[in-house]
Amino acid sequence: MISVENVSKSFTLHNQGAAVIPVMRGASLQVARGECVALVGASGAGKSTLMRMIYGNYLAAAGRIMIGDVDVAVAQPRDILQLRRYTLGYVSQFLRVVPRVPTVAVVAEPLLATGTPRDAALARAEVLLDRLNIPQRLWSLSPTTFSGGEQQRVNIARGFAYDYPALLLDEPTASLDGTNREVVMSMIEQAKARGAAIIGIFHDEAARARVCDREIDVTGFTPKAAA
Amino acid sequence: MTPLLQVSNIAKFYGHRIGCTDVSFDLYPGEVMGIVGESGSGKSTLLNCLAGHLTPDTGAVRFDTRTDGLRDTVTMSEPERRMLSRTDWAFVHQHARDGLRMNVSAGGNVGERLMAVGARHYGDIRATATDWLGRVEISEDRIDDRPTAFSGGMQQRLQIARNLVTGPRLVFMDEPTGGLDVSVQARLLDLLRGLVREMNLSAIIVTHDLAVVRLLADRLMVMKDGHVVETGLTDQVLDDPQHGYTQLLVSSVLQV
């Protein structure tokens, strides 16, 4: 489902003496349907960078990033938008929303974007919020004032609202307590069971061991300093 | 799929000075494109060339008309272009008073655009106007008030209702949230996002507010000194800017 081949990336800082920082070389990985792969490596090794390239958020300098039959590395913006709408979901570490929009609408948005009728989308959002233990009295409020853990759960609900065939999870359990961590774990397992290809970054080793089939150490993709 | 708008090689000069030059892009139905850049970068000049308010010196702006497919709006006749701007196009000005008739009631402002496309039944026009005022969250009992009696945010929402009542397919927006206080801005952004999704609108939004384009636009075009320096997916351009100017722009935003 997801196939990354020989991807490299460097950042050019034009306003700081045009410094060129190579951050990744020869990154390759494959993820099949129903499989969950963890990206591991020290902080700064490039886990999030690789994940962002797969999502099309960062431009890849070279290589191919195939999601189904779309090559994200060279696709037009509208093809990537289409891909994000129907195929590729992403749960980022931080929630970014329009202020003053109710939580339930924030969660329902990916469903509305795919043409789900409003009532069905809101109903599904309510089920997810309930499952993730967000108290009902908060549903009509904007998540911008929520605590860190609550925001993260809203973000997860939003990422799981639509059944994407491919999912990217950036630290989905980072600031959650035991009960909610358990809920997220079971949601990931369900997504795997329905055939989703998942790439995740988990600092929580127990979580990683439980849901991930393989680990890929991104340190292997770091360009050698003196090379 | 046919693009809704196909822009090729637009250039506009003011004497020796460049307004904008070498601008080409395709816009597809349902897509929202943001144009950002500092004052004087040519973004408003470009928008006015696209919307037919200015005549570009070179290039073509082809619009997918309902009857004849792609037509170059630069060379079409004035009456045809006017018809387009009353029906399939809408233009939301930064200052609502530029896009509203200030001495006509709120309902009249909305109804006028309907009458321009042939609506004549008073009851129907008033019902549609009431419906649209509701959609932009202006209460029904203000329908007979003039826009001069409205706050800035209400005027802007009224302008949006007036523009969208005829079911346009392409909306041009020049700093739609500029000059509004942030709480009104947030509500307007949410309103615009909903309308874009429900009506499958395409839009071109000129702004210098990067937070607004991040929330509203699918694609982004960055302009400097009349040239397009970078284009791409909005979050990609903002999170991984490639051009030196875009990097400067993104890193100059003050954090709240």
Interface residues (C-beta under 8 A of the other chain):
Chain A: F11 T12 L13 H14 N15 R52 G56 N57 Y58 L59 P77 R78 I80 L81 R96 V98 P99 R100 V101 L112 A113
Chain B: Y28 E31 V182 S183 A186 R187 L189 D190 R193 R197 R214 L215 D218 R219 G232 L233 D235 Q236 D239 D240 Q242 H243 G244 Q247 L248 S251
